[in-house]
């Protein structure tokens, strides 16, 4: 997420563009107001290597 210089000290919700005083307030907002959106996209995220990734041991 890229914020303009004006909003550097005030994080914004990327879904509704509301500004918050701290990251903690933003997390609380996203977990309450956008709960369905976050839960829907959590199910679809796979934690696996992308094709062509090389693992170094």
Biotite code that builds the C-alpha atoms (Angstrom):
import biotite.structure as struc

atoms = struc.array([
    struc.Atom([0.000, 0.000, 0.000], chain_id="A", res_id=1, res_name="UNK", atom_name="CA", element="C"),
    struc.Atom([1.392, 3.407, -0.948], chain_id="A", res_id=2, res_name="UNK", atom_name="CA", element="C"),
    struc.Atom([0.283, 6.523, 0.915], chain_id="A", res_id=3, res_name="UNK", atom_name="CA", element="C"),
    struc.Atom([0.870, 10.073, -0.275], chain_id="A", res_id=4, res_name="UNK", atom_name="CA", element="C"),
    struc.Atom([3.292, 12.233, 1.736], chain_id="A", res_id=5, res_name="UNK", atom_name="CA", element="C"),
    struc.Atom([0.382, 14.198, 3.258], chain_id="A", res_id=6, res_name="UNK", atom_name="CA", element="C"),
    struc.Atom([-1.007, 11.051, 4.936], chain_id="A", res_id=7, res_name="UNK", atom_name="CA", element="C"),
    struc.Atom([2.357, 9.683, 6.020], chain_id="A", res_id=8, res_name="UNK", atom_name="CA", element="C"),
    struc.Atom([1.505, 9.750, 9.744], chain_id="A", res_id=9, res_name="UNK", atom_name="CA", element="C"),
    struc.Atom([-2.142, 8.748, 9.370], chain_id="A", res_id=10, res_name="UNK", atom_name="CA", element="C"),
    struc.Atom([-2.779, 5.192, 8.052], chain_id="A", res_id=11, res_name="UNK", atom_name="CA", element="C"),
    struc.Atom([-5.772, 4.694, 5.762], chain_id="A", res_id=12, res_name="UNK", atom_name="CA", element="C"),
    struc.Atom([-8.053, 1.737, 5.191], chain_id="A", res_id=13, res_name="UNK", atom_name="CA", element="C"),
    struc.Atom([-7.461, 0.528, 1.637], chain_id="A", res_id=14, res_name="UNK", atom_name="CA", element="C"),
    struc.Atom([-11.107, -0.556, 1.315], chain_id="A", res_id=15, res_name="UNK", atom_name="CA", element="C"),
    struc.Atom([-13.013, 2.541, 2.430], chain_id="A", res_id=16, res_name="UNK", atom_name="CA", element="C"),
    struc.Atom([-10.170, 5.145, 2.569], chain_id="A", res_id=17, res_name="UNK", atom_name="CA", element="C"),
    struc.Atom([-10.981, 6.209, 6.135], chain_id="A", res_id=18, res_name="UNK", atom_name="CA", element="C"),
    struc.Atom([-8.024, 7.656, 8.074], chain_id="A", res_id=19, res_name="UNK", atom_name="CA", element="C"),
    struc.Atom([-6.973, 6.492, 11.559], chain_id="A", res_id=20, res_name="UNK", atom_name="CA", element="C"),
    struc.Atom([-4.656, 7.782, 14.260], chain_id="A", res_id=21, res_name="UNK", atom_name="CA", element="C"),
    struc.Atom([-2.675, 4.524, 14.588], chain_id="A", res_id=22, res_name="UNK", atom_name="CA", element="C"),
    struc.Atom([-2.167, 1.122, 13.025], chain_id="A", res_id=23, res_name="UNK", atom_name="CA", element="C"),
    struc.Atom([-3.961, -0.515, 15.973], chain_id="A", res_id=24, res_name="UNK", atom_name="CA", element="C"),
    struc.Atom([-7.107, 1.545, 15.298], chain_id="A", res_id=25, res_name="UNK", atom_name="CA", element="C"),
    struc.Atom([-6.888, 0.604, 11.604], chain_id="A", res_id=26, res_name="UNK", atom_name="CA", element="C"),
    struc.Atom([-6.642, -3.115, 12.472], chain_id="A", res_id=27, res_name="UNK", atom_name="CA", element="C"),
    struc.Atom([-9.647, -2.859, 14.789], chain_id="A", res_id=28, res_name="UNK", atom_name="CA", element="C"),
    struc.Atom([-11.633, -1.117, 12.041], chain_id="A", res_id=29, res_name="UNK", atom_name="CA", element="C"),
    struc.Atom([-10.744, -3.690, 9.394], chain_id="A", res_id=30, res_name="UNK", atom_name="CA", element="C"),
    struc.Atom([-11.533, -6.609, 11.714], chain_id="A", res_id=31, res_name="UNK", atom_name="CA", element="C"),
    struc.Atom([-14.966, -5.196, 12.520], chain_id="A", res_id=32, res_name="UNK", atom_name="CA", element="C"),
    struc.Atom([-16.183, -3.268, 9.470], chain_id="A", res_id=33, res_name="UNK", atom_name="CA", element="C"),
    struc.Atom([-14.596, -5.396, 6.737], chain_id="A", res_id=34, res_name="UNK", atom_name="CA", element="C"),
    struc.Atom([-14.646, -8.778, 8.486], chain_id="A", res_id=35, res_name="UNK", atom_name="CA", element="C"),
    struc.Atom([-16.475, -10.591, 5.649], chain_id="A", res_id=36, res_name="UNK", atom_name="CA", element="C"),
    struc.Atom([-14.055, -9.296, 3.002], chain_id="A", res_id=37, res_name="UNK", atom_name="CA", element="C"),
    struc.Atom([-10.977, -10.351, 4.980], chain_id="A", res_id=38, res_name="UNK", atom_name="CA", element="C"),
    struc.Atom([-12.390, -13.794, 5.845], chain_id="A", res_id=39, res_name="UNK", atom_name="CA", element="C"),
    struc.Atom([-13.349, -14.450, 2.220], chain_id="A", res_id=40, res_name="UNK", atom_name="CA", element="C"),
    struc.Atom([-9.863, -13.654, 0.955], chain_id="A", res_id=41, res_name="UNK", atom_name="CA", element="C"),
    struc.Atom([-8.079, -15.538, 3.757], chain_id="A", res_id=42, res_name="UNK", atom_name="CA", element="C"),
    struc.Atom([-9.641, -18.801, 2.562], chain_id="A", res_id=43, res_name="UNK", atom_name="CA", element="C"),
    struc.Atom([-8.267, -18.356, -0.949], chain_id="A", res_id=44, res_name="UNK", atom_name="CA", element="C"),
    struc.Atom([-4.681, -17.551, -0.007], chain_id="A", res_id=45, res_name="UNK", atom_name="CA", element="C"),
    struc.Atom([-2.381, -20.521, -0.477], chain_id="A", res_id=46, res_name="UNK", atom_name="CA", element="C"),
    struc.Atom([0.962, -20.552, 1.300], chain_id="A", res_id=47, res_name="UNK", atom_name="CA", element="C"),
    struc.Atom([3.087, -22.433, -1.210], chain_id="A", res_id=48, res_name="UNK", atom_name="CA", element="C"),
    struc.Atom([6.039, -21.647, -3.433], chain_id="A", res_id=49, res_name="UNK", atom_name="CA", element="C"),
    struc.Atom([5.324, -20.062, -6.782], chain_id="A", res_id=50, res_name="UNK", atom_name="CA", element="C"),
    struc.Atom([6.206, -22.045, -9.909], chain_id="A", res_id=51, res_name="UNK", atom_name="CA", element="C"),
    struc.Atom([9.898, -21.672, -10.637], chain_id="A", res_id=52, res_name="UNK", atom_name="CA", element="C"),
    struc.Atom([10.918, -20.760, -7.066], chain_id="A", res_id=53, res_name="UNK", atom_name="CA", element="C"),
    struc.Atom([14.219, -22.276, -5.982], chain_id="A", res_id=54, res_name="UNK", atom_name="CA", element="C"),
    struc.Atom([14.808, -23.396, -2.404], chain_id="A", res_id=55, res_name="UNK", atom_name="CA", element="C"),
    struc.Atom([18.363, -23.089, -1.083], chain_id="A", res_id=56, res_name="UNK", atom_name="CA", element="C"),
    struc.Atom([19.376, -25.373, 1.765], chain_id="A", res_id=57, res_name="UNK", atom_name="CA", element="C"),
])
